Amino acid sequence: MRFKVFVYGTLKRGFRLHRFLAGARYLGEAKVSGFKMYDLGWYPGIVPGEGLVHGELYEVDLKTLLLLDEVEAEGEEYDRRLCEVITEDGRKTWAFVYVYRGKADPAREVKSGRWQKK
């Protein structure tokens, strides 16, 4: 079984945790609306709000999805949610997205919705 996952931070290509997507199939750039991004230190988190977050879409197997759950501390620091994602060609699809569970500091909002810190 294969699953789509939208990543927006340290799991993206060229970033420090991308190695956990080594066996994944890259589907292209994508974005998700209805979320705001925040700088949590060396990594970002997104929370529901009026905004647009840019990232990458992947197709992964169950083993990789469960590994990502560990990496993202699913159920503790992040929740894995099924969200509508817009691909770079404008099509809509459903993918898992890791949403931050904590309180975000409004002063640390990444207004562009694009994580750049490597």
KEKE-3310 file (N, C-alpha, C; in steps of 0.2 Angstrom, whole numbers, plus 5000, padded with zeros to 4 digits):
npx = (5004:5002:5006:5002:5012:5014:5027:5035:5046:5061:5061:5062:5069:5087:5088:5091:5084:5080:5085:5077:5067:5072:5068:5057:5045:5046:5034:5033:5032:5021:5007:4998:4983:4975:4983:4996:5013:5026:5042:5051:5063:5076:5068:5052:5034:5017:5001:4983:4975:4973:4982:4995:5005:5020:5028:5034:5028:5026:5026:5025:5029:5021:5030:5039:5031:5027:5040:5042:5032:5038:5050:5043:5038:5024:5008:5013:5022:5018:5003:4997:4988:4975:4975:4969:4979:4987:4994:5008:5004:4991:4981:4971:4973:4974:4983:4994:4999:5010:5005:5008:5006:5008:5008:5010:5022:5016:5025:5035:5030:5032:5029:5030:5027:5036:5049:5065:5077:5091)
npy = (4994:5011:5028:5046:5059:5075:5086:5100:5105:5101:5089:5090:5090:5092:5096:5093:5081:5074:5061:5052:5050:5042:5031:5035:5041:5055:5067:5080:5098:5106:5113:5118:5124:5134:5134:5140:5144:5141:5146:5135:5134:5124:5118:5119:5121:5118:5126:5126:5139:5155:5154:5149:5135:5130:5116:5099:5085:5068:5050:5036:5020:5009:5006:5017:5028:5025:5026:5040:5044:5042:5050:5063:5063:5058:5060:5065:5078:5081:5079:5067:5071:5069:5079:5091:5094:5105:5102:5106:5108:5113:5103:5095:5084:5071:5070:5065:5075:5083:5091:5103:5101:5109:5126:5140:5153:5169:5179:5172:5168:5161:5170:5169:5156:5147:5136:5139:5138:5128)
npz = (5000:4996:5001:5001:5006:5012:5014:5023:5028:5037:5031:5017:5001:5001:5014:5032:5037:5026:5022:5027:5018:5008:5001:4995:4983:4974:4970:4967:4969:4980:4989:5004:5010:5023:5034:5045:5046:5058:5065:5075:5080:5075:5066:5057:5061:5058:5060:5061:5052:5044:5030:5018:5015:5008:5000:4998:4989:4992:4988:4998:5006:5018:5028:5028:5030:5044:5049:5047:5056:5068:5067:5067:5079:5081:5087:5099:5098:5085:5075:5063:5049:5037:5023:5011:4997:4985:4970:4960:4947:4949:4952:4964:4978:4991:5005:5018:5032:5043:5058:5069:5087:5098:5106:5096:5094:5090:5086:5079:5067:5050:5038:5024:5022:5018:5021:5024:5032:5034)
capx = (5000:5006:5002:5005:5014:5016:5032:5036:5052:5067:5061:5062:5076:5092:5087:5094:5081:5078:5087:5071:5063:5076:5064:5050:5044:5045:5029:5033:5031:5014:5005:4992:4980:4972:4988:5001:5020:5030:5049:5051:5070:5079:5063:5045:5028:5011:4995:4977:4975:4973:4988:4997:5011:5023:5032:5035:5023:5029:5022:5029:5026:5019:5036:5042:5026:5028:5046:5040:5028:5043:5054:5039:5034:5017:5004:5016:5023:5014:4998:4997:4981:4974:4973:4969:4985:4987:5000:5011:5000:4984:4977:4970:4974:4974:4990:4996:5002:5011:5002:5010:5001:5009:5006:5015:5023:5014:5031:5039:5027:5035:5024:5030:5025:5041:5054:5072:5083:5094)
capy = (5000:5018:5034:5052:5063:5082:5089:5107:5108:5097:5082:5092:5089:5097:5098:5088:5075:5071:5054:5047:5049:5039:5026:5038:5043:5062:5069:5087:5104:5107:5118:5117:5130:5133:5133:5145:5141:5144:5144:5132:5133:5122:5115:5122:5118:5122:5125:5128:5146:5158:5154:5144:5133:5127:5110:5094:5079:5061:5044:5032:5014:5009:5006:5024:5032:5023:5029:5047:5045:5042:5056:5068:5062:5059:5059:5069:5084:5082:5075:5066:5072:5069:5086:5092:5097:5107:5101:5112:5110:5115:5098:5093:5077:5071:5068:5066:5081:5083:5097:5104:5101:5114:5133:5143:5160:5173:5183:5167:5166:5162:5173:5167:5149:5143:5135:5140:5136:5121)
capz = (5000:4996:5004:4999:5012:5011:5019:5022:5032:5037:5027:5010:4997:5003:5021:5036:5038:5019:5021:5029:5012:5003:4997:4993:4976:4974:4966:4965:4973:4982:4994:5007:5012:5029:5039:5046:5048:5063:5067:5081:5081:5069:5062:5057:5063:5055:5064:5057:5052:5037:5027:5013:5016:5002:5002:4993:4989:4991:4989:5002:5008:5025:5032:5028:5034:5051:5051:5048:5062:5073:5066:5068:5086:5079:5093:5104:5095:5079:5073:5056:5047:5030:5021:5004:4995:4979:4966:4956:4941:4951:4954:4971:4980:4998:5008:5025:5034:5051:5060:5076:5092:5103:5105:5092:5096:5084:5084:5075:5061:5044:5034:5017:5021:5014:5026:5021:5036:5033)
cpx = (5004:5002:5006:5006:5016:5021:5034:5043:5058:5067:5062:5069:5081:5092:5089:5091:5078:5079:5081:5066:5067:5073:5058:5050:5042:5040:5029:5032:5023:5013:4999:4989:4976:4977:4993:5007:5023:5037:5049:5058:5073:5074:5056:5040:5022:5005:4989:4977:4974:4980:4989:5004:5014:5028:5033:5030:5027:5024:5027:5025:5024:5025:5039:5037:5026:5035:5045:5036:5033:5047:5050:5036:5027:5013:5007:5017:5019:5008:4998:4990:4981:4971:4973:4975:4984:4994:5002:5007:4992:4979:4976:4970:4974:4980:4990:5000:5004:5010:5005:5005:5002:5006:5012:5015:5021:5020:5036:5036:5031:5030:5024:5027:5030:5047:5061:5078:5085:5098)
cpy = (5006:5023:5040:5056:5070:5084:5096:5110:5104:5091:5084:5090:5094:5099:5092:5081:5071:5064:5050:5046:5046:5035:5029:5040:5051:5064:5076:5092:5104:5112:5116:5123:5129:5132:5139:5141:5145:5141:5141:5131:5130:5118:5119:5118:5122:5121:5128:5136:5149:5158:5149:5142:5129:5121:5106:5088:5073:5056:5039:5025:5014:5010:5013:5028:5031:5026:5037:5049:5046:5048:5062:5068:5062:5057:5063:5076:5086:5077:5074:5067:5072:5076:5086:5096:5099:5106:5107:5113:5111:5110:5097:5086:5077:5068:5069:5072:5081:5090:5097:5105:5106:5121:5136:5151:5164:5177:5178:5165:5166:5164:5171:5160:5144:5142:5135:5138:5129:5120)
cpz = (5000:4998:5002:5006:5009:5016:5017:5025:5031:5033:5019:5007:4999:5010:5025:5037:5032:5019:5023:5024:5007:4998:4994:4986:4976:4968:4963:4970:4974:4987:4997:5010:5019:5035:5039:5048:5053:5064:5074:5083:5075:5064:5062:5060:5060:5059:5060:5058:5045:5034:5021:5015:5010:5004:4996:4994:4988:4991:4993:5004:5016:5030:5033:5031:5042:5054:5052:5054:5068:5073:5068:5075:5085:5086:5099:5102:5089:5078:5065:5054:5039:5028:5013:5002:4987:4975:4962:4950:4943:4953:4962:4973:4988:5000:5015:5026:5041:5053:5068:5081:5098:5102:5101:5094:5090:5082:5079:5069:5055:5039:5027:5016:5018:5019:5022:5025:5035:5039)
residu = (MET:ARG:PHE:LYS:VAL:PHE:VAL:TYR:GLY:THR:LEU:LYS:ARG:GLY:PHE:ARG:LEU:HIS:ARG:PHE:LEU:ALA:GLY:ALA:ARG:TYR:LEU:GLY:GLU:ALA:LYS:VAL:SER:GLY:PHE:LYS:MET:TYR:ASP:LEU:GLY:TRP:TYR:PRO:GLY:ILE:VAL:PRO:GLY:GLU:GLY:LEU:VAL:HIS:GLY:GLU:LEU:TYR:GLU:VAL:ASP:LEU:LYS:THR:LEU:LEU:LEU:LEU:ASP:GLU:VAL:GLU:ALA:GLU:GLY:GLU:GLU:TYR:ASP:ARG:ARG:LEU:CYS:GLU:VAL:ILE:THR:GLU:ASP:GLY:ARG:LYS:THR:TRP:ALA:PHE:VAL:TYR:VAL:TYR:ARG:GLY:LYS:ALA:ASP:PRO:ALA:ARG:GLU:VAL:LYS:SER:GLY:ARG:TRP:GLN:LYS:LYS)
# end
